[in-house]
Amino acid sequence: MRVLFTILLVATVSFTTIAQNQTENHPTLISVKPLPLFFGLNAGIETPLSSKFSLKTEVNSHFYYDYKNIAVSPTLKWYFNDEVSNGFHLNLKTFGGYFFDETVFDDKPYYIGGGVGIGWISPQYKDNRLRFFAEINLKYPHLFGNRVNSTNPEKDGAYKILYMYYLSPASVIESNLGFAFRL
């Protein structure tokens, strides 16, 4: 799993170094999603690759809840208009993560996957420093691996399904509301 995280992070850093020629219309953004802050940290950085494409990498964690885990999620975005970080966009997302203690299904601690989605981002105020965004993604998580010497009790089935399909970084349906700040 460490290899997977390393590959995702190195690829993201490599792609972001390509986008050194930023202009006023193509800013680098730091994003925060308020709802996941109840569970842990959720922060990302979005860097433009061209006038229509950007690369966003997020780190999602749930440390304040039963299923403690962390995930890295690189996302390629294609904007419908000619301005990155403004308007509607399509997402192509990959992710990988690890459950530290308990896991959701079959005591499998690792997960990887991908998905597609659609989103919208809009500048707020006249200086365009603050932006509001909304996204929805449909993802496919693949859980794998075996935890050695697991003694975790089974949770209620409905509780696990709610967490896995809607709340986890490995959720099947991911809906986000958040704020992005221009650097």
VMD Tcl script that draws the C-alpha trace (Angstrom):
set ca {
  {0.00 0.00 0.00}
  {2.90 2.35 0.68}
  {4.00 1.77 -2.90}
  {0.53 2.79 -4.15}
  {0.56 5.99 -2.08}
  {4.07 6.77 -3.29}
  {3.11 6.27 -6.94}
  {0.00 8.46 -6.59}
  {1.91 11.24 -4.84}
  {4.90 11.17 -7.21}
  {2.62 11.23 -10.26}
  {0.69 14.16 -8.84}
  {3.81 16.17 -8.02}
  {5.21 15.43 -11.50}
  {2.05 16.65 -13.22}
  {1.79 19.78 -11.11}
  {5.33 20.84 -12.07}
  {4.18 20.90 -15.71}
  {1.81 23.76 -14.96}
  {4.28 26.49 -14.04}
  {2.86 29.11 -16.44}
  {-0.19 30.20 -14.46}
  {-2.12 33.31 -15.34}
  {-4.86 35.25 -13.59}
  {-7.50 33.09 -15.32}
  {-5.80 29.81 -14.39}
  {-4.95 29.95 -10.68}
  {-3.78 27.18 -8.37}
  {-6.45 26.47 -5.75}
  {-6.38 25.01 -2.25}
  {-9.69 23.31 -1.44}
  {-11.40 22.34 1.80}
  {-14.60 20.36 2.25}
  {-16.36 21.30 5.52}
  {-18.53 18.17 6.00}
  {-15.64 15.67 6.07}
  {-13.94 17.84 8.73}
  {-16.33 16.20 11.21}
  {-14.49 12.93 10.53}
  {-10.95 14.10 9.80}
  {-8.98 16.13 7.28}
  {-10.05 16.68 3.68}
  {-7.86 19.08 1.74}
  {-6.68 19.31 -1.83}
  {-4.70 21.32 -4.33}
  {-5.81 21.95 -7.91}
  {-3.30 23.00 -10.54}
  {-4.15 23.97 -14.13}
  {-2.57 21.89 -16.88}
  {-4.04 23.91 -19.78}
  {-6.96 26.25 -20.44}
  {-9.46 23.37 -20.11}
  {-7.74 20.75 -17.93}
  {-6.61 20.74 -14.32}
  {-5.25 18.16 -11.89}
  {-6.55 18.05 -8.34}
  {-5.09 15.89 -5.60}
  {-6.87 15.41 -2.30}
  {-5.94 13.80 0.98}
  {-8.98 12.43 2.79}
  {-8.87 11.02 6.28}
  {-11.34 9.81 8.86}
  {-9.70 9.79 12.28}
  {-12.64 10.72 14.53}
  {-14.90 7.84 13.58}
  {-15.11 4.06 13.97}
  {-13.49 3.24 10.62}
  {-10.22 5.18 10.76}
  {-8.67 5.47 7.30}
  {-6.73 7.69 4.90}
  {-6.90 8.08 1.12}
  {-5.14 9.94 -1.68}
  {-7.30 10.94 -4.68}
  {-5.84 12.43 -7.88}
  {-8.57 13.82 -10.14}
  {-8.32 15.05 -13.73}
  {-10.90 17.76 -14.50}
  {-12.11 18.95 -17.90}
  {-13.88 22.34 -17.86}
  {-16.65 23.02 -20.38}
  {-15.67 26.67 -20.86}
  {-12.21 28.08 -21.60}
  {-11.45 28.98 -18.01}
  {-10.06 26.48 -15.50}
  {-11.56 26.75 -12.01}
  {-14.78 28.36 -13.21}
  {-18.03 26.75 -14.35}
  {-19.04 23.14 -14.99}
  {-16.49 20.33 -15.30}
  {-16.23 16.56 -15.71}
  {-14.08 14.53 -13.29}
  {-11.99 11.43 -13.88}
  {-10.90 10.24 -10.44}
  {-8.61 7.56 -9.03}
  {-8.08 6.82 -5.37}
  {-6.26 4.53 -2.98}
  {-6.49 4.17 0.76}
  {-6.00 2.19 3.93}
  {-8.21 1.35 6.93}
  {-6.08 1.50 10.10}
  {-8.15 -0.53 12.56}
  {-11.55 -1.82 11.62}
  {-12.67 -2.24 8.06}
  {-16.05 -2.05 6.45}
  {-16.36 -5.40 4.69}
  {-14.56 -8.71 5.15}
  {-11.74 -7.12 7.16}
  {-9.91 -6.00 3.99}
  {-7.67 -3.03 4.94}
  {-6.73 -1.64 1.49}
  {-8.81 -0.08 -1.25}
  {-8.21 1.35 -4.70}
  {-10.55 2.43 -7.43}
  {-11.72 5.01 -9.87}
  {-14.76 6.92 -10.92}
  {-16.37 9.67 -12.95}
  {-18.33 12.71 -11.94}
  {-19.54 16.19 -12.68}
  {-19.03 19.40 -10.78}
  {-19.40 23.14 -10.70}
  {-17.15 25.85 -9.27}
  {-17.89 29.56 -9.06}
  {-15.79 32.53 -7.99}
  {-17.19 34.56 -5.11}
  {-16.60 38.28 -4.58}
  {-14.83 40.58 -7.02}
  {-11.25 39.50 -6.35}
  {-12.01 35.80 -7.20}
  {-9.90 34.57 -4.26}
  {-12.69 32.48 -2.77}
  {-14.62 29.95 -4.83}
  {-17.52 27.68 -3.97}
  {-17.79 24.21 -5.54}
  {-20.18 21.28 -5.70}
  {-19.37 17.85 -7.13}
  {-20.92 14.43 -7.39}
  {-18.91 11.34 -8.32}
  {-19.84 7.73 -8.98}
  {-16.91 5.53 -7.94}
  {-15.96 1.87 -7.87}
  {-13.87 0.87 -4.83}
  {-12.04 -2.45 -4.79}
  {-11.18 -3.67 -1.29}
  {-8.33 -6.15 -0.92}
  {-5.71 -7.57 1.43}
  {-6.03 -9.42 4.71}
  {-5.49 -8.04 8.16}
  {-3.28 -10.24 10.32}
  {-4.68 -11.27 13.74}
  {-7.95 -9.40 13.36}
  {-10.13 -9.31 16.46}
  {-12.58 -6.67 15.30}
  {-16.22 -7.38 16.14}
  {-18.72 -7.16 13.32}
  {-20.72 -3.94 13.15}
  {-24.39 -3.66 12.33}
  {-24.95 -4.26 8.60}
  {-26.92 -1.06 7.98}
  {-24.26 1.02 9.71}
  {-21.51 -0.49 7.54}
  {-23.48 -0.01 4.33}
  {-24.23 3.65 5.14}
  {-20.56 4.33 5.83}
  {-19.24 2.42 2.82}
  {-21.63 3.79 0.22}
  {-22.02 7.42 1.36}
  {-19.50 8.60 3.98}
  {-16.16 6.87 3.44}
  {-13.37 8.14 1.15}
  {-13.98 4.80 -0.59}
  {-17.71 5.52 -0.97}
  {-19.57 4.54 -4.11}
  {-21.52 7.81 -4.29}
  {-19.48 10.85 -3.34}
  {-21.15 14.24 -3.09}
  {-19.10 17.26 -2.08}
  {-19.67 20.87 -1.19}
  {-16.67 22.99 -0.40}
  {-14.56 26.10 -0.69}
  {-11.43 26.73 -2.73}
  {-8.93 29.50 -2.12}
  {-6.72 30.95 -4.85}
  {-3.01 31.10 -4.13}
}
mol new
graphics top color blue
foreach p $ca { graphics top sphere $p radius 0.5 }
foreach p [lrange $ca 0 end-1] q [lrange $ca 1 end] { graphics top cylinder $p $q radius 0.2 }
display resetview
